[in-house]
Structure formats: structure tokens, C-alpha cells
Amino acid sequence: MFVARLVSHYRELPQLLPPDDPDLWAARMHDRLRVFRRNVEREYTEGTLQRLLNHPSAEARRASVLALGLIGTMNSNCGLARALRDEDAQVSKMATDALWQLWFRGGTDEQNQELCRVIHLPDFLEVLAGLDDLLREAPTFAEVHNQRAILFFRRGEYGRSAADCERVLQLNPYHFGAMAGLGQCYLKLRKPRSAVRCFRQAVETNPSLGHLNETIAAVEKSLDG
């Protein structure tokens, strides 16, 4: 019963098929996602959706991943991380998107809104000050550390970026973005073996990051040389 209703709601979402206009499809999808979310919030608990991540039906797993991306909390972090390795490629891809949504909701509602506001500020110093202020208020909000790590990396401050990536992984050991980011920091810091270790960890956690295998091979080749 629970599965049938969730799948039914999921099937009501519009599919992008040629020759559909992508912009019109996106507008329809936005509206239908609001309805999907409202139905899920009314009919399902987070715990039920977590259990459905293990359902034999790939369509049910896709629906539960989508639902958790929309309404889940960090309590679903582990379950969605396991879904990254699902045998169904669409489940895996959707789990990647769902986890990013989840990670940006790692604080209170006010802190989540502030993070989204701060990272869209136009000035580097304003963004950095905003992230620093937010971390003083919410030092265990992993995604704030991750966004500051990205900021430091873009400024060429690789040591500070690496330190933030390491803190992210202490708080959220499934954060494949921080794993890959730490690997890039280590490359810049001329620590290729540490970089390879991080890249391998990222791919193991999220196989959709297979493009990192080329980087791993190139770094290992340079080490052999």
C-alpha cells in the first residue's frame, strides 16, 4: 500500500522526452515536485522512506530517494550514501543529488537559509565573513566547512582548504565532495600519494565519480616515472 502510493505519486512527475521544450518541462516539473513533496509529507515518515531504499523495485527506490532529497534530514545520510552504489544507475544518480540537498539542510532552518544566502554574495570577503560567522554559530554544520574549503581553494589557499575538507569528513564521513576536494588540495600541495588515497575513497563512496580514475591513473603514472 505504502509503496504503491509512493510510486503512483512518482509516476505523476513529467518525463522529458523529445521534442519537449526543456524550459516548459522544467516549469512543469517544478510545479509537480511541489505536489509530490506535499503528498509525501502527508503520507510518509522519514523512517518509512528510509526502509523503502531497500525495496526490490527500482522504481520504488527512485521514488524514496527523490522524497528523501526533498524532505529528509541528516538522519537519512547513511541510507542515501548506500544508495550511491545501487545497481540501478538512476537510483545512484538521484542519490547523488539527494545527498547534496540533504547536506545543505544540515543546520537549523535559519542556518540553512543563511548558508544559501551567503554563498551567493558577490564579494569573496563578504562570503568568507558570512561563512566564518555561521561556523561560530554552527561549528558542526559540515557543509559550511565544505563551502569555505571551496572558497579557499579558488583563492589558492590549499592548506586552509585541506583543513576544512578534513573537518567536513570528521563531521560527515560520506561527503564524497570533500574527499575529492581534499585530493585536489593534496595535488596542489605536492602530496600525490595522499591525493590518490582521497580520490580512491571518493570513487569507492560514489562510483559515479568514475572520471577521477583518469586522474588517479595519471598521478600513479607520474609516481612510477
PyRosetta script that sets phi, psi and omega in degrees:
from pyrosetta import init, pose_from_sequence

init()
pose = pose_from_sequence("MFVARLVSHYRELPQLLPPDDPDLWAARMHDRLRVFRRNVEREYTEGTLQRLLNHPSAEARRASVLALGLIGTMNSNCGLARALRDEDAQVSKMATDALWQLWFRGGTDEQNQELCRVIHLPDFLEVLAGLDDLLREAPTFAEVHNQRAILFFRRGEYGRSAADCERVLQLNPYHFGAMAGLGQCYLKLRKPRSAVRCFRQAVETNPSLGHLNETIAAVEKSLDG")
pose.set_psi(1, -53.2)
pose.set_omega(1, 180.0)
pose.set_phi(2, -61.2)
pose.set_psi(2, -42.8)
pose.set_omega(2, -178.5)
pose.set_phi(3, -66.0)
pose.set_psi(3, -45.7)
pose.set_omega(3, -177.3)
pose.set_phi(4, -59.6)
pose.set_psi(4, -41.8)
pose.set_omega(4, -178.7)
pose.set_phi(5, -68.7)
pose.set_psi(5, -41.6)
pose.set_omega(5, 179.5)
pose.set_phi(6, -63.2)
pose.set_psi(6, -45.5)
pose.set_omega(6, 179.4)
pose.set_phi(7, -64.0)
pose.set_psi(7, -38.5)
pose.set_omega(7, 177.5)
pose.set_phi(8, -60.9)
pose.set_psi(8, -45.1)
pose.set_omega(8, 176.8)
pose.set_phi(9, -61.7)
pose.set_psi(9, -40.7)
pose.set_omega(9, -178.5)
pose.set_phi(10, -64.2)
pose.set_psi(10, -39.8)
pose.set_omega(10, -178.1)
pose.set_phi(11, -69.0)
pose.set_psi(11, -16.4)
pose.set_omega(11, 178.2)
pose.set_phi(12, -77.6)
pose.set_psi(12, -11.2)
pose.set_omega(12, 178.6)
pose.set_phi(13, -71.7)
pose.set_psi(13, 139.2)
pose.set_omega(13, -178.0)
pose.set_phi(14, -69.9)
pose.set_psi(14, 142.8)
pose.set_omega(14, 176.7)
pose.set_phi(15, -100.6)
pose.set_psi(15, 139.0)
pose.set_omega(15, 178.2)
pose.set_phi(16, -87.0)
pose.set_psi(16, 109.3)
pose.set_omega(16, -178.2)
pose.set_phi(17, -128.7)
pose.set_psi(17, 142.7)
pose.set_omega(17, 176.5)
pose.set_phi(18, -64.4)
pose.set_psi(18, 141.0)
pose.set_omega(18, 6.5)
pose.set_phi(19, -100.4)
pose.set_psi(19, 41.8)
pose.set_omega(19, -178.5)
pose.set_phi(20, -59.9)
pose.set_psi(20, 146.5)
pose.set_omega(20, 174.1)
pose.set_phi(21, -80.0)
pose.set_psi(21, 120.7)
pose.set_omega(21, -176.8)
pose.set_phi(22, -58.5)
pose.set_psi(22, -36.1)
pose.set_omega(22, -178.6)
pose.set_phi(23, -69.0)
pose.set_psi(23, -41.8)
pose.set_omega(23, 178.2)
pose.set_phi(24, -67.2)
pose.set_psi(24, -38.7)
pose.set_omega(24, 177.2)
pose.set_phi(25, -62.5)
pose.set_psi(25, -43.9)
pose.set_omega(25, -179.3)
pose.set_phi(26, -61.2)
pose.set_psi(26, -39.3)
pose.set_omega(26, 178.5)
pose.set_phi(27, -65.3)
pose.set_psi(27, -42.2)
pose.set_omega(27, 178.1)
pose.set_phi(28, -64.8)
pose.set_psi(28, -42.2)
pose.set_omega(28, -179.9)
pose.set_phi(29, -62.5)
pose.set_psi(29, -41.7)
pose.set_omega(29, 179.2)
pose.set_phi(30, -57.9)
pose.set_psi(30, -45.1)
pose.set_omega(30, -179.9)
pose.set_phi(31, -66.9)
pose.set_psi(31, -43.5)
pose.set_omega(31, -177.5)
pose.set_phi(32, -69.7)
pose.set_psi(32, -31.1)
pose.set_omega(32, 177.4)
pose.set_phi(33, -65.1)
pose.set_psi(33, -34.5)
pose.set_omega(33, 176.8)
pose.set_phi(34, -63.6)
pose.set_psi(34, -40.2)
pose.set_omega(34, 178.0)
pose.set_phi(35, -67.7)
pose.set_psi(35, -43.1)
pose.set_omega(35, 179.2)
pose.set_phi(36, -59.7)
pose.set_psi(36, -45.5)
pose.set_omega(36, -179.8)
pose.set_phi(37, -63.0)
pose.set_psi(37, -43.2)
pose.set_omega(37, -179.5)
pose.set_phi(38, -62.2)
pose.set_psi(38, -42.1)
pose.set_omega(38, 178.3)
pose.set_phi(39, -64.7)
pose.set_psi(39, -41.8)
pose.set_omega(39, -179.4)
pose.set_phi(40, -64.4)
pose.set_psi(40, -45.1)
pose.set_omega(40, -179.6)
pose.set_phi(41, -62.2)
pose.set_psi(41, -32.9)
pose.set_omega(41, -178.3)
pose.set_phi(42, -78.4)
pose.set_psi(42, -31.5)
pose.set_omega(42, -168.1)
pose.set_phi(43, -111.0)
pose.set_psi(43, -13.4)
pose.set_omega(43, -172.6)
pose.set_phi(44, -132.7)
pose.set_psi(44, 147.1)
pose.set_omega(44, 169.3)
pose.set_phi(45, -94.4)
pose.set_psi(45, 161.3)
pose.set_omega(45, 178.2)
pose.set_phi(46, -62.1)
pose.set_psi(46, -38.4)
pose.set_omega(46, 179.6)
pose.set_phi(47, -61.3)
pose.set_psi(47, -41.1)
pose.set_omega(47, 178.0)
pose.set_phi(48, -63.4)
pose.set_psi(48, -43.8)
pose.set_omega(48, 178.9)
pose.set_phi(49, -63.3)
pose.set_psi(49, -37.7)
pose.set_omega(49, 177.0)
pose.set_phi(50, -62.0)
pose.set_psi(50, -41.8)
pose.set_omega(50, 179.6)
pose.set_phi(51, -65.2)
pose.set_psi(51, -33.8)
pose.set_omega(51, -179.2)
pose.set_phi(52, -71.4)
pose.set_psi(52, -12.4)
pose.set_omega(52, 174.2)
pose.set_phi(53, -62.3)
pose.set_psi(53, -20.0)
pose.set_omega(53, -179.6)
pose.set_phi(54, -103.7)
pose.set_psi(54, 13.0)
pose.set_omega(54, -176.8)
pose.set_phi(55, -68.7)
pose.set_psi(55, 145.6)
pose.set_omega(55, 180.0)
pose.set_phi(56, -62.0)
pose.set_psi(56, -27.3)
pose.set_omega(56, -178.5)
pose.set_phi(57, -82.2)
pose.set_psi(57, 124.2)
pose.set_omega(57, 178.0)
pose.set_phi(58, -62.2)
pose.set_psi(58, -35.5)
pose.set_omega(58, -179.7)
pose.set_phi(59, -65.5)
pose.set_psi(59, -38.1)
pose.set_omega(59, 176.9)
pose.set_phi(60, -66.1)
pose.set_psi(60, -38.4)
pose.set_omega(60, 178.6)
pose.set_phi(61, -67.5)
pose.set_psi(61, -38.7)
pose.set_omega(61, 176.7)
pose.set_phi(62, -61.8)
pose.set_psi(62, -44.4)
pose.set_omega(62, -179.1)
pose.set_phi(63, -63.8)
pose.set_psi(63, -40.5)
pose.set_omega(63, -178.6)
pose.set_phi(64, -70.5)
pose.set_psi(64, -36.9)
pose.set_omega(64, 176.8)
pose.set_phi(65, -63.1)
pose.set_psi(65, -46.0)
pose.set_omega(65, 179.0)
pose.set_phi(66, -60.3)
pose.set_psi(66, -44.0)
pose.set_omega(66, -178.8)
pose.set_phi(67, -62.9)
pose.set_psi(67, -43.5)
pose.set_omega(67, -179.7)
pose.set_phi(68, -67.9)
pose.set_psi(68, -32.6)
pose.set_omega(68, 175.3)
pose.set_phi(69, -63.5)
pose.set_psi(69, -29.7)
pose.set_omega(69, -178.3)
pose.set_phi(70, -86.0)
pose.set_psi(70, -36.9)
pose.set_omega(70, -172.3)
pose.set_phi(71, -127.3)
pose.set_psi(71, -6.1)
pose.set_omega(71, -174.5)
pose.set_phi(72, -70.3)
pose.set_psi(72, 162.2)
pose.set_omega(72, 175.7)
pose.set_phi(73, -111.6)
pose.set_psi(73, -177.8)
pose.set_omega(73, 178.3)
pose.set_phi(74, -64.7)
pose.set_psi(74, -10.9)
pose.set_omega(74, 174.3)
pose.set_phi(75, -65.5)
pose.set_psi(75, -18.8)
pose.set_omega(75, 179.0)
pose.set_phi(76, -96.2)
pose.set_psi(76, 4.3)
pose.set_omega(76, -176.3)
pose.set_phi(77, -58.1)
pose.set_psi(77, -47.4)
pose.set_omega(77, -176.7)
pose.set_phi(78, -66.1)
pose.set_psi(78, -46.1)
pose.set_omega(78, -178.9)
pose.set_phi(79, -61.9)
pose.set_psi(79, -42.9)
pose.set_omega(79, 178.5)
pose.set_phi(80, -68.9)
pose.set_psi(80, -32.7)
pose.set_omega(80, 176.4)
pose.set_phi(81, -64.1)
pose.set_psi(81, -37.9)
pose.set_omega(81, 175.5)
pose.set_phi(82, -64.5)
pose.set_psi(82, -34.4)
pose.set_omega(82, -179.6)
pose.set_phi(83, -66.6)
pose.set_psi(83, -17.4)
pose.set_omega(83, 176.2)
pose.set_phi(84, -60.3)
pose.set_psi(84, -25.3)
pose.set_omega(84, -178.0)
pose.set_phi(85, -104.7)
pose.set_psi(85, 18.8)
pose.set_omega(85, 179.8)
pose.set_phi(86, -62.3)
pose.set_psi(86, 146.4)
pose.set_omega(86, -180.0)
pose.set_phi(87, -67.6)
pose.set_psi(87, -20.8)
pose.set_omega(87, 177.0)
pose.set_phi(88, -87.7)
pose.set_psi(88, 119.4)
pose.set_omega(88, -175.1)
pose.set_phi(89, -61.6)
pose.set_psi(89, -34.0)
pose.set_omega(89, -179.2)
pose.set_phi(90, -70.2)
pose.set_psi(90, -37.2)
pose.set_omega(90, 176.0)
pose.set_phi(91, -60.9)
pose.set_psi(91, -45.1)
pose.set_omega(91, -179.3)
pose.set_phi(92, -61.2)
pose.set_psi(92, -45.5)
pose.set_omega(92, 179.9)
pose.set_phi(93, -63.8)
pose.set_psi(93, -43.1)
pose.set_omega(93, -179.5)
pose.set_phi(94, -66.3)
pose.set_psi(94, -33.4)
pose.set_omega(94, 178.1)
pose.set_phi(95, -65.5)
pose.set_psi(95, -36.4)
pose.set_omega(95, 176.4)
pose.set_phi(96, -59.0)
pose.set_psi(96, -49.0)
pose.set_omega(96, 179.6)
pose.set_phi(97, -64.4)
pose.set_psi(97, -41.3)
pose.set_omega(97, -177.8)
pose.set_phi(98, -63.4)
pose.set_psi(98, -39.2)
pose.set_omega(98, -179.4)
pose.set_phi(99, -64.9)
pose.set_psi(99, -41.5)
pose.set_omega(99, 177.3)
pose.set_phi(100, -60.7)
pose.set_psi(100, -40.6)
pose.set_omega(100, 176.9)
pose.set_phi(101, -61.5)
pose.set_psi(101, -43.1)
pose.set_omega(101, -178.8)
pose.set_phi(102, -62.5)
pose.set_psi(102, -45.2)
pose.set_omega(102, -175.2)
pose.set_phi(103, -64.5)
pose.set_psi(103, -31.8)
pose.set_omega(103, 177.7)
pose.set_phi(104, -77.1)
pose.set_psi(104, -4.8)
pose.set_omega(104, 175.2)
pose.set_phi(105, -111.6)
pose.set_psi(105, 31.7)
pose.set_omega(105, -175.5)
pose.set_phi(106, -82.3)
pose.set_psi(106, -3.0)
pose.set_omega(106, 178.7)
pose.set_phi(107, -116.7)
pose.set_psi(107, -160.2)
pose.set_omega(107, 172.9)
pose.set_phi(108, -73.3)
pose.set_psi(108, 168.8)
pose.set_omega(108, 178.5)
pose.set_phi(109, -56.8)
pose.set_psi(109, -41.8)
pose.set_omega(109, -179.2)
pose.set_phi(110, -66.7)
pose.set_psi(110, -41.1)
pose.set_omega(110, 179.2)
pose.set_phi(111, -67.3)
pose.set_psi(111, -37.7)
pose.set_omega(111, 178.0)
pose.set_phi(112, -63.3)
pose.set_psi(112, -43.2)
pose.set_omega(112, 179.3)
pose.set_phi(113, -65.8)
pose.set_psi(113, -38.0)
pose.set_omega(113, -179.9)
pose.set_phi(114, -67.0)
pose.set_psi(114, -39.2)
pose.set_omega(114, 177.9)
pose.set_phi(115, -60.0)
pose.set_psi(115, -47.5)
pose.set_omega(115, -179.9)
pose.set_phi(116, -62.6)
pose.set_psi(116, -36.7)
pose.set_omega(116, 179.1)
pose.set_phi(117, -68.0)
pose.set_psi(117, -45.9)
pose.set_omega(117, -173.8)
pose.set_phi(118, -64.8)
pose.set_psi(118, -43.8)
pose.set_omega(118, -174.2)
pose.set_phi(119, -70.3)
pose.set_psi(119, -10.8)
pose.set_omega(119, 177.4)
pose.set_phi(120, -101.0)
pose.set_psi(120, 6.5)
pose.set_omega(120, 174.9)
pose.set_phi(121, -67.9)
pose.set_psi(121, 147.7)
pose.set_omega(121, -173.1)
pose.set_phi(122, -78.5)
pose.set_psi(122, -19.9)
pose.set_omega(122, -172.1)
pose.set_phi(123, -108.0)
pose.set_psi(123, 133.8)
pose.set_omega(123, -178.6)
pose.set_phi(124, -55.6)
pose.set_psi(124, -46.8)
pose.set_omega(124, -176.8)
pose.set_phi(125, -65.6)
pose.set_psi(125, -35.1)
pose.set_omega(125, 177.3)
pose.set_phi(126, -67.0)
pose.set_psi(126, -40.8)
pose.set_omega(126, 178.7)
pose.set_phi(127, -63.9)
pose.set_psi(127, -47.2)
pose.set_omega(127, -179.2)
pose.set_phi(128, -61.0)
pose.set_psi(128, -44.2)
pose.set_omega(128, 179.5)
pose.set_phi(129, -63.1)
pose.set_psi(129, -40.5)
pose.set_omega(129, 179.4)
pose.set_phi(130, -65.0)
pose.set_psi(130, -41.4)
pose.set_omega(130, 178.4)
pose.set_phi(131, -67.4)
pose.set_psi(131, -40.1)
pose.set_omega(131, 177.4)
pose.set_phi(132, -61.3)
pose.set_psi(132, -44.2)
pose.set_omega(132, 179.1)
pose.set_phi(133, -61.8)
pose.set_psi(133, -42.5)
pose.set_omega(133, -178.0)
pose.set_phi(134, -66.8)
pose.set_psi(134, -36.8)
pose.set_omega(134, 179.3)
pose.set_phi(135, -70.8)
pose.set_psi(135, -29.6)
pose.set_omega(135, 174.6)
pose.set_phi(136, -65.6)
pose.set_psi(136, -33.6)
pose.set_omega(136, 179.3)
pose.set_phi(137, -82.4)
pose.set_psi(137, -36.1)
pose.set_omega(137, -174.5)
pose.set_phi(138, -134.7)
pose.set_psi(138, 72.7)
pose.set_omega(138, -175.0)
pose.set_phi(139, -66.0)
pose.set_psi(139, -15.7)
pose.set_omega(139, 179.8)
pose.set_phi(140, -101.4)
pose.set_psi(140, 10.3)
pose.set_omega(140, 177.4)
pose.set_phi(141, -81.1)
pose.set_psi(141, 97.2)
pose.set_omega(141, -169.7)
pose.set_phi(142, -60.6)
pose.set_psi(142, -39.3)
pose.set_omega(142, -174.5)
pose.set_phi(143, -68.0)
pose.set_psi(143, -24.8)
pose.set_omega(143, 175.2)
pose.set_phi(144, -66.4)
pose.set_psi(144, -43.8)
pose.set_omega(144, 175.2)
pose.set_phi(145, -59.5)
pose.set_psi(145, -40.7)
pose.set_omega(145, -178.1)
pose.set_phi(146, -65.7)
pose.set_psi(146, -42.0)
pose.set_omega(146, 179.2)
pose.set_phi(147, -66.7)
pose.set_psi(147, -33.7)
pose.set_omega(147, 176.7)
pose.set_phi(148, -70.4)
pose.set_psi(148, -35.2)
pose.set_omega(148, 176.8)
pose.set_phi(149, -61.1)
pose.set_psi(149, -42.4)
pose.set_omega(149, 178.2)
pose.set_phi(150, -62.2)
pose.set_psi(150, -41.8)
pose.set_omega(150, 179.9)
pose.set_phi(151, -62.2)
pose.set_psi(151, -47.8)
pose.set_omega(151, 179.2)
pose.set_phi(152, -61.3)
pose.set_psi(152, -41.3)
pose.set_omega(152, -179.0)
pose.set_phi(153, -61.6)
pose.set_psi(153, -43.8)
pose.set_omega(153, 179.9)
pose.set_phi(154, -63.9)
pose.set_psi(154, -24.6)
pose.set_omega(154, 177.7)
pose.set_phi(155, -90.0)
pose.set_psi(155, 0.6)
pose.set_omega(155, 179.9)
pose.set_phi(156, 79.9)
pose.set_psi(156, 13.3)
pose.set_omega(156, 178.8)
pose.set_phi(157, -95.3)
pose.set_psi(157, 75.0)
pose.set_omega(157, -168.8)
pose.set_phi(158, -71.2)
pose.set_psi(158, -33.3)
pose.set_omega(158, 177.9)
pose.set_phi(159, -65.5)
pose.set_psi(159, -43.8)
pose.set_omega(159, 178.8)
pose.set_phi(160, -68.4)
pose.set_psi(160, -36.2)
pose.set_omega(160, 177.2)
pose.set_phi(161, -64.0)
pose.set_psi(161, -43.8)
pose.set_omega(161, 179.5)
pose.set_phi(162, -61.5)
pose.set_psi(162, -40.5)
pose.set_omega(162, -179.9)
pose.set_phi(163, -62.2)
pose.set_psi(163, -40.2)
pose.set_omega(163, 178.1)
pose.set_phi(164, -68.5)
pose.set_psi(164, -39.8)
pose.set_omega(164, 177.8)
pose.set_phi(165, -60.0)
pose.set_psi(165, -42.1)
pose.set_omega(165, 179.7)
pose.set_phi(166, -63.7)
pose.set_psi(166, -37.7)
pose.set_omega(166, 178.0)
pose.set_phi(167, -67.2)
pose.set_psi(167, -38.8)
pose.set_omega(167, 176.9)
pose.set_phi(168, -56.4)
pose.set_psi(168, -46.8)
pose.set_omega(168, -175.7)
pose.set_phi(169, -71.5)
pose.set_psi(169, -24.9)
pose.set_omega(169, 172.1)
pose.set_phi(170, -67.3)
pose.set_psi(170, -38.3)
pose.set_omega(170, -177.0)
pose.set_phi(171, -84.8)
pose.set_psi(171, -32.1)
pose.set_omega(171, -176.4)
pose.set_phi(172, -142.2)
pose.set_psi(172, 88.1)
pose.set_omega(172, -174.9)
pose.set_phi(173, -67.5)
pose.set_psi(173, -4.7)
pose.set_omega(173, 178.4)
pose.set_phi(174, -98.5)
pose.set_psi(174, 5.2)
pose.set_omega(174, -172.9)
pose.set_phi(175, -78.0)
pose.set_psi(175, 89.3)
pose.set_omega(175, -177.7)
pose.set_phi(176, -64.7)
pose.set_psi(176, -27.1)
pose.set_omega(176, 177.2)
pose.set_phi(177, -64.4)
pose.set_psi(177, -42.6)
pose.set_omega(177, 178.4)
pose.set_phi(178, -69.0)
pose.set_psi(178, -33.9)
pose.set_omega(178, 176.8)
pose.set_phi(179, -61.3)
pose.set_psi(179, -49.4)
pose.set_omega(179, 179.7)
pose.set_phi(180, -65.7)
pose.set_psi(180, -39.7)
pose.set_omega(180, 178.9)
pose.set_phi(181, -63.3)
pose.set_psi(181, -40.1)
pose.set_omega(181, 177.9)
pose.set_phi(182, -64.1)
pose.set_psi(182, -38.4)
pose.set_omega(182, 176.4)
pose.set_phi(183, -60.0)
pose.set_psi(183, -42.7)
pose.set_omega(183, 178.7)
pose.set_phi(184, -64.9)
pose.set_psi(184, -37.6)
pose.set_omega(184, 176.5)
pose.set_phi(185, -61.5)
pose.set_psi(185, -44.9)
pose.set_omega(185, -179.4)
pose.set_phi(186, -63.3)
pose.set_psi(186, -35.4)
pose.set_omega(186, 175.7)
pose.set_phi(187, -61.6)
pose.set_psi(187, -45.3)
pose.set_omega(187, 179.9)
pose.set_phi(188, -66.0)
pose.set_psi(188, -30.1)
pose.set_omega(188, -179.8)
pose.set_phi(189, -88.0)
pose.set_psi(189, 7.3)
pose.set_omega(189, 177.5)
pose.set_phi(190, 60.9)
pose.set_psi(190, 46.2)
pose.set_omega(190, 174.4)
pose.set_phi(191, -124.1)
pose.set_psi(191, 70.8)
pose.set_omega(191, -170.7)
pose.set_phi(192, -63.6)
pose.set_psi(192, -36.7)
pose.set_omega(192, -179.8)
pose.set_phi(193, -65.3)
pose.set_psi(193, -39.8)
pose.set_omega(193, 176.2)
pose.set_phi(194, -66.1)
pose.set_psi(194, -36.3)
pose.set_omega(194, 178.4)
pose.set_phi(195, -62.8)
pose.set_psi(195, -45.3)
pose.set_omega(195, 179.7)
pose.set_phi(196, -60.8)
pose.set_psi(196, -41.4)
pose.set_omega(196, 179.7)
pose.set_phi(197, -60.5)
pose.set_psi(197, -42.5)
pose.set_omega(197, 179.9)
pose.set_phi(198, -67.8)
pose.set_psi(198, -42.1)
pose.set_omega(198, 179.5)
pose.set_phi(199, -63.2)
pose.set_psi(199, -41.5)
pose.set_omega(199, 178.5)
pose.set_phi(200, -62.8)
pose.set_psi(200, -40.8)
pose.set_omega(200, 178.9)
pose.set_phi(201, -63.2)
pose.set_psi(201, -39.9)
pose.set_omega(201, -180.0)
pose.set_phi(202, -64.1)
pose.set_psi(202, -44.1)
pose.set_omega(202, -179.3)
pose.set_phi(203, -68.5)
pose.set_psi(203, -37.6)
pose.set_omega(203, 178.3)
pose.set_phi(204, -64.5)
pose.set_psi(204, -38.1)
pose.set_omega(204, 179.3)
pose.set_phi(205, -72.2)
pose.set_psi(205, -43.1)
pose.set_omega(205, -177.9)
pose.set_phi(206, -132.4)
pose.set_psi(206, 94.8)
pose.set_omega(206, -177.4)
pose.set_phi(207, -59.3)
pose.set_psi(207, -17.9)
pose.set_omega(207, 179.0)
pose.set_phi(208, -68.9)
pose.set_psi(208, -9.1)
pose.set_omega(208, 176.6)
pose.set_phi(209, -88.7)
pose.set_psi(209, 31.9)
pose.set_omega(209, -177.1)
pose.set_phi(210, -58.8)
pose.set_psi(210, -21.7)
pose.set_omega(210, 178.1)
pose.set_phi(211, -61.0)
pose.set_psi(211, -21.5)
pose.set_omega(211, 178.4)
pose.set_phi(212, -69.3)
pose.set_psi(212, -18.5)
pose.set_omega(212, 178.6)
pose.set_phi(213, -62.2)
pose.set_psi(213, -32.6)
pose.set_omega(213, 176.6)
pose.set_phi(214, -66.0)
pose.set_psi(214, -40.4)
pose.set_omega(214, 177.8)
pose.set_phi(215, -65.1)
pose.set_psi(215, -43.1)
pose.set_omega(215, 178.5)
pose.set_phi(216, -58.8)
pose.set_psi(216, -46.5)
pose.set_omega(216, -178.9)
pose.set_phi(217, -62.6)
pose.set_psi(217, -41.2)
pose.set_omega(217, -179.2)
pose.set_phi(218, -66.1)
pose.set_psi(218, -40.6)
pose.set_omega(218, -179.4)
pose.set_phi(219, -68.2)
pose.set_psi(219, -43.5)
pose.set_omega(219, 179.6)
pose.set_phi(220, -63.8)
pose.set_psi(220, -36.3)
pose.set_omega(220, 177.5)
pose.set_phi(221, -64.1)
pose.set_psi(221, -41.5)
pose.set_omega(221, 178.5)
pose.set_phi(222, -65.1)
pose.set_psi(222, -35.5)
pose.set_omega(222, 177.5)
pose.set_phi(223, -67.0)
pose.set_psi(223, -40.2)
pose.set_omega(223, 177.9)
pose.set_phi(224, -64.9)
pose.set_psi(224, -36.4)
pose.set_omega(224, -179.8)
pose.set_phi(225, -68.1)
pose.dump_pdb("model.pdb")
